[in-house]
Amino acid sequence: MRMNAYQLFLLVVIITWPFVIGGLLFAMSRIEVWIERMDADTPEQAGLEPVSGGEREVKIVFGDRVVGEDEERADDGGRVNTEETPASG
């Protein structure tokens, strides 16, 4: 049995169409989620959950002390109390 070019084309179409349709549906789903995130006003509306706890990713070091670790805060808007922290010269 020998197939001509048209029959071969139809065979390829019949075999590949489910994969093409599945790919289109997957792409449409991903685009829909992306658009929902773009239109959101808050991270919660976008479906993003805040990360809580754990170790900080960045440490700011001035001389021999790390900023943000065991520092006493003054009542002036959260500034570091520098009276007890000597300036390194």
N, C-alpha and C positions, 0 to 999 in steps of 0.2 A: 504494500500500500504506500503510495507516494502522495505527499501533500504539496499543493502549490503554495505560492507566497501568501495568498489571501487566507487560506486555511491555517497556515502557520501563524499569521498575524492574529487571527481569531483565537487560536490556542493560547498565545501569549497573553492576550487581553483577558481571557477567562481565568487564567492562572493568577495573574497579577492584580486584578481588580479588588479582591478582598484586602490585600495589603495596602493598596493605595487609599481605599476608603478608611481603613483603620488608622493610617498615618494622618489623614486629614482630620479625623475625629480627635485624635490625640493632640494634634497641633491646635485645633480650635479650643479644646479644653485648657491647654496651657495659656493660650492667648486670653481666654476669658478670665482666668485667675490673675494674670498679669494686669489686665484692665481694672479688675476689682481692687487690686492693690494700689493702682495709680489714682483711682477716684476716692480712696479712703482719706478721712481727715485725721485719724489717729492710728497708731500701730495696732490697737486692738481691733479696729474695724477692718484693717488689712489682713487680719489673721496672724499677726506676728505677736508672739508672747515675749514679754521682757525677760531678760536673763537675770536671775537673782542669785545672790550668794557667790561663793567661790573666791578664788584668788584674783586680785586685780591684774590686768594684763600689762599695765605700764606703771613703773615706779619712777618718780622724779627724785633725784638725789642731788642735794646741795652739800658739798663737802663730805662730811661723815654722817649726815642724817638723811633719812628718807621722808619726804614731804607726805603728810597724811597719816603717818603711823604714830600713834600715842601722842598726839599734840593736843594741848589744852586750847580750847577755843574761847575767845573773849566774847563779850556781849555786844560787840560792835559790828554785827553783820557777818560773823563767821571768819573774821581775820585771825590769823595765828597770833597767839600771845608771845611777843618777842622779848618780853622782860626776862624770862627765864632762859631763853635761847641765846647763848653768846654768839656774836658775829665772828665768823672765822676770818682772820686777817690776812 
